[in-house]
Amino acid sequence: MIRLVLGCSYGAQAPLQQRRRRQQESHLVLETNPLEWSVDDVARFIANTECAHMSRILGEQEIDGQALMLLNLPTV
């Protein structure tokens, strides 16, 4: 079981309590290892998150699971 923290909209302007609540809510439990995901697996996963608007872009850039684990929001 793998835990992944994913967030696309944590604004620095949001109150600290609100940011912490979002962070807690954004913890995901995954059944498979993201390091083994294909480009399609990544796009499918992202499409079902609050970052869905980035799914097409990640697919176009051929981001697989290993590449996804190296990304952070400023990188994207």
C-alpha positions as CSV (number, residue, x, y, z in Angstrom):
1,M,0.0,0.0,0.0
2,I,1.4,3.4,-1.0
3,R,0.3,6.8,0.2
4,L,0.5,9.7,-2.2
5,V,-0.1,13.3,-1.5
6,L,-1.5,15.2,-4.5
7,G,-2.6,18.8,-4.6
8,C,-3.0,21.3,-7.4
9,S,-4.7,24.2,-5.7
10,Y,-2.9,24.9,-2.4
11,G,-2.7,28.6,-2.5
12,A,-0.3,30.4,-0.2
13,Q,-3.2,32.9,0.4
14,A,-5.5,30.2,2.0
15,P,-5.6,30.2,5.8
16,L,-3.3,27.7,7.4
17,Q,-6.1,25.7,8.8
18,Q,-7.8,25.4,5.4
19,R,-4.5,24.3,3.8
20,R,-3.9,21.6,6.4
21,R,-7.5,20.3,6.0
22,R,-6.9,20.1,2.2
23,Q,-3.6,18.3,2.7
24,Q,-5.2,15.7,5.0
25,E,-8.0,15.2,2.5
26,S,-5.6,14.8,-0.4
27,H,-3.8,11.7,1.0
28,L,-4.6,8.8,-1.3
29,V,-4.1,5.1,-0.7
30,L,-3.0,3.4,-3.9
31,E,-3.3,-0.3,-4.7
32,T,-0.4,-0.3,-7.3
33,N,3.1,1.2,-7.2
34,P,3.1,4.5,-9.2
35,L,6.7,3.9,-10.2
36,E,5.4,1.1,-12.4
37,W,2.6,3.1,-14.0
38,S,2.5,3.7,-17.8
39,V,1.8,7.0,-19.4
40,D,-1.9,5.9,-19.8
41,D,-2.0,4.8,-16.1
42,V,-0.8,8.3,-15.0
43,A,-3.3,10.1,-17.3
44,R,-6.1,8.0,-16.1
45,F,-5.2,8.5,-12.4
46,I,-4.7,12.3,-12.8
47,A,-8.1,12.6,-14.6
48,N,-9.8,11.4,-11.5
49,T,-8.2,14.0,-9.2
50,E,-8.5,17.8,-8.6
51,C,-5.6,18.0,-11.1
52,A,-7.8,16.6,-13.9
53,H,-7.1,19.6,-16.1
54,M,-3.4,18.5,-16.3
55,S,-4.2,14.9,-17.5
56,R,-4.0,15.7,-21.2
57,I,-0.7,17.7,-20.8
58,L,0.9,14.9,-18.8
59,G,-0.1,12.4,-21.5
60,E,1.3,14.6,-24.2
61,Q,4.6,15.0,-22.4
62,E,4.7,11.1,-22.0
63,I,4.9,11.3,-18.2
64,D,4.9,7.8,-16.8
65,G,4.9,6.8,-13.1
66,Q,8.6,7.3,-12.6
67,A,8.5,10.8,-14.1
68,L,5.4,11.7,-12.1
69,M,7.2,10.9,-8.9
70,L,9.8,13.5,-9.8
71,L,7.4,16.3,-10.5
72,N,6.2,19.0,-8.2
73,L,3.7,21.8,-9.0
74,P,6.3,24.4,-9.9
75,T,7.9,21.9,-12.3
76,V,4.6,21.4,-14.1
